[in-house]
Amino acid sequence: MSMIVDRRDLDFILFDLLGMEELLRHPHFAAFDRDACTQMLDTAQQIAEDHFLPIAAEVDANEPRFVGGRVEMPEGTGHALRACAEAGFFALPFAQEHGGLQAPRVLHTAASGIFTCANTAVANYAFLTVGAANLLAAFGSEPLRRRFLPPMLEGRWFGTMCLSEPQAGSSLADITTTATPRADGTFSLRGSKMWISGGDQEISENIVHMVLARIAGAPAGTRGISLFLVPKRRVDESGAVGESNNIALAGLNHKMGQRGTTNCLLNFGESGETIGHLIGAPHRGLEYMFQMMNEARIGVGHAATMSALAGYRHSADYARTRTQGRRAGQKDPSAPPVPIVEHADIRRMLLAQKAAVEGAQALCLYAAQLVDRQEIATDADEKAWLGALLGLLTPVVKSWPSEHCLEANKWAMQILGGYGYTRDYPLERLYRDNRLNHIHEGTFGIQGIDLVGRKLGGDKGDALRRFAAQMRETAATAARQPALANEAARLVAALDQLGVTADTLLACADLPRRLANATVFLDAFGHVVIGWLWLWQALVAATALEGNPPAPDRLFHEGKILTCRYFMAHELPLGIARLALCATLETTSLDAPAALFAL
Amino acid sequence: MSMIVDRRDLDFILFDLLGMEELLRHPHFAAFDRDACTQMLDTAQQIAEDHFLPIAAEVDANEPRFVGGRVEMPEGTGHALRACAEAGFFALPFAQEHGGLQAPRVLHTAASGIFTCANTAVANYAFLTVGAANLLAAFGSEPLRRRFLPPMLEGRWFGTMCLSEPQAGSSLADITTTATPRADGTFSLRGSKMWISGGDQEISENIVHMVLARIAGAPAGTRGISLFLVPKRRVDESGAVGESNNIALAGLNHKMGQRGTTNCLLNFGESGETIGHLIGAPHRGLEYMFQMMNEARIGVGHAATMSALAGYRHSADYARTRTQGRRAGQKDPSAPPVPIVEHADIRRMLLAQKAAVEGAQALCLYAAQLVDRQEIATDADEKAWLGALLGLLTPVVKSWPSEHCLEANKWAMQILGGYGYTRDYPLERLYRDNRLNHIHEGTFGIQGIDLVGRKLGGDKGDALRRFAAQMRETAATAARQPALANEAARLVAALDQLGVTADTLLACADLPRRLANATVFLDAFGHVVIGWLWLWQALVAATALEGNPPAPDRLFHEGKILTCRYFMAHELPLGIARLALCATLETTSLDAPAALFAL
């Protein structure tokens, strides 16, 4: 039993649920058939087992240190990332014209997840590099792409995202880093960037920072922010790495988890000139960032899911081998103790994890596949609809796993009892690693405002209504399966409440009051979406069971149906209760005077 | 604003809500009037601010190490505990005949909470010593008490509880440590004890372990366990500390939190004889433990509450001073940013914490006061009823805060954004500290079995029905206050569902099926109890508001009513949904085959 991937479930989600083979038939993905995908996943698993997992505890215990002006960290980090790069994982999702392998994003997401599950702190460097390269590929000029993309796709240079500043975290409108034009068309950057993951290290030959800054005279707020490519070491036109670009590491942040990823305060242009290259047009930096943010946010939601998958598998393994206590009603104290998986409450905590992990995994891969389908869509309406659906789901993909898969990590620890909080076991580290996902790349609250303010408010609920109709179709099909009729009815009840609540929020002209309900609505909407994905999974499983499959397959599919039942019974009613709360346009948080919290 | 106590709220709960002055009028507590209580709390706060809080980060970062056969730890730990002991806090709850100050347990709980809030890892040593001394005072022979109690009450010797073994955590029936009678009436102990908090250290002159072990020939299971007092260093009849008693420190466990408390694997009688003294009668050890466990479990629930109180106050302080973003609807990006407490979602997270912390604080102090009332009750029926109510509430007091005040710590981190998971701030440590409370002293699942199996099953629901009637009285009174009529109706709805669900569970003859619902029932029952305590607090506040108090008092009391509204709107419906789930005698966890978790 692998601790870092459930290949059976991954196949189920990719191929049985999402029908990935249809996607692969598109000419854009000609280089990948199902076998090629399977080989890529095999390779990812092998590298993750060999190089990522063995150093997960070490990079947590020996976090990067700032010694003599350089960052030191366990050398296994570099080895693991080189293995990952050499096997092509940095290049996997990029177009062949940029030197990529042109695989579907959904395959890249699934493969990256295996590295993340094994060791999120090390996998982060690859994730950030792909994110930065994505921005460059999408919006950079041809000369910039030619100079910087190849070494990034080869994994020789890593990338970062430099958005936050000490005084501007969630509020990017307030960033103050400046970019002053130079005679040669480049810019001179000055300012401080905070929370920069991978902001400094000596593993890669160079670091390519994607930096938000203001050009002098730019409008105030988010419409005056531009995007710059700023290398750690300067690069000449031939692509050769030269002298330092004067980005000073001002400090390392010491975090609860993901400790193997450097997290930096960087000063640009403090002790010499820092030169940057404008990406795209001036003042449109945040717009570019937002266009790429869907994928970054899918990545964070998926990372949260992967930390929980690791916890689920470890705790399941423990539950099957640790003996303790006797079955309920067993009165003979000399009877031998049973494996704790025999206790119903242990199985409840395993089911809770399975429901969260496999539900979230389906969500993240569904969203990643929407990116692919949007990319290859030729019909303008279809393309627009896929974009709208992706926009609607992105805050859910970022947030639901970061809340509920974090909760899954809590239950994984609980199953191990005292061992769960002991640092010799990986469970408490997995919780700590996962805790960051709730905050970085936009907090839960920020995602709520995005959903209710920008997404729902932006199209008056059109995308939500169309998506709800799609969920209702699944429910209608499931309702015809006797084994799923109850669960289908539960989803319909949830969709009914979702419609009422969304209409009430949309009809509320009082913006502060509407937004005061945004976070709770986001969480509850996520429950409905996950409920839909569970019903869909159960439907596929029920269909497979009609074929009378062999025993292990039967157990697998029966497990899907059982977990759907679990989610609908234990979790969906809580989502409905929260939707009902939002439908009252609840005001206690608005009514609470700030002074109440100063007593 | 103190980060470790809310004295205004403590006064409200102790005196306005629980009517402690009536308790103090009882002759048993003649040494304490309200002023004396206030002075004790003042002293606790002073010592905690001066000695406990300043070293909280240090004892976390520099955890105890095993060097040359001795445990080393930051020396501030010993200083803090000596200050605490010298001010009388170890002796506070004990009878004067034993050398104690004979204060109400509720005062001791409140005062201890201040130390715990400041530094739970250091406060643990005092908490465990009081627990061990409690056992000795209740069940030890007069000579044993004379020899061991005075130095414990003076805080010169510390105490521990040695229950778990490597193979026997939740299942105490399986402990294998043996006790062999010696000619002089003492016993020779052999075996290993695991997870022993404070199991070794060099701060105190001696350590008094309370050890569960089996005398040869004892019945199997829990009815063959005896309780022994086993000192680290032998003590002669005059009370002088002598040679080593051969308890070997086999290892220190390294935990997620509460790192300043040593957590040990101890071997008894491995390298020489370990001598112990039987407490009470043979084979009744677990019964004694259970009699004292109410207080230990109140202590753990209260510790969970205190970690959350610290997180609440820190995050409130941050929210009032950190500026970020603008009010919803503010379109001018050049307007200055506002303190984040101005954002409704930040206030929602503060209200969630306030509801959990002040609700749980009321619960813990209510339970502690029941211990006092039970102790001084002279009427046999009254005494029995208070004992039954305490028994019913103990699993809730242990569990509700360890789940929901842990959740509060999560929201405290969230309010700080990236700083929340940075180790330079205390928030992530508070979460880590608190995480242990969910597991030690009986996991959530064990508490559920205690509630549904032993407590509800034991009296066929009598105590629950009587307690529910008491809660209904509060609702009936509140219903007559227009400002509270809605909240009263919500509590009544919850009580209705509680009654239906409890009856259904009691009527279920299928024990495994009943117990499969126990944990969810425990959690939901806790929500009803906390809802009741909030309605009660709101009622007291509404009455106070009728007196037209000055502004700060008005704000305080209005805050109680608002937080009651918050809890009833946001939280109680989730409890009702969970009760409704239990009323279906839900079976997914029973139905899940163990093999499903081995795929």
Interface residues (C-beta under 8 A of the other chain):
Chain A: M1 D6 R8 S164 Q167 A168 G169 S170 S171 A173 D174 M194 W195 A220 G221 T222 N253 H254 K255 M256 G257 A316 A319 R320 T323 Q324 G325 R326 R327 A328 G329 P333 S334 P337 P339 V341 E342 H343 A344 D345 I346 R347 R348 M349 L350 L351 K354 K410 M413 Q414 G417 G418 G420 Y421 T422 R423 D424 E428 Y431 R432 R435 L436 H438 I439 H440 T443 F444 G445 G448 I449 L511 P512 L515 A516 A518 T519 V520 P552 L555 F556 E558 G559 L562 R565 Y566 A569 H570 P573 L574 I576 A577 R578 A580 L581 T584 E586 T588 S589 L590 D591 A592 P593 A594 A595 L596 F597 A598 L599
Chain B: M1 D6 R8 S164 Q167 A168 G169 S170 S171 A173 D174 M194 W195 A220 G221 T222 R223 N253 H254 K255 M256 G257 A316 A319 R320 T323 Q324 G325 R326 R327 A328 G329 P333 S334 P337 P339 V341 E342 H343 A344 D345 I346 R347 R348 M349 L350 L351 K354 K410 M413 Q414 G417 G418 G420 Y421 T422 R423 D424 E428 Y431 R432 R435 L436 H438 I439 H440 T443 F444 G445 G448 I449 L511 P512 L515 A516 A518 T519 V520 P552 L555 F556 E558 G559 L562 R565 Y566 A569 H570 P573 L574 I576 A577 R578 A580 L581 T584 E586 T588 S589 L590 D591 A592 P593 A594 A595 L596 F597 A598 L599
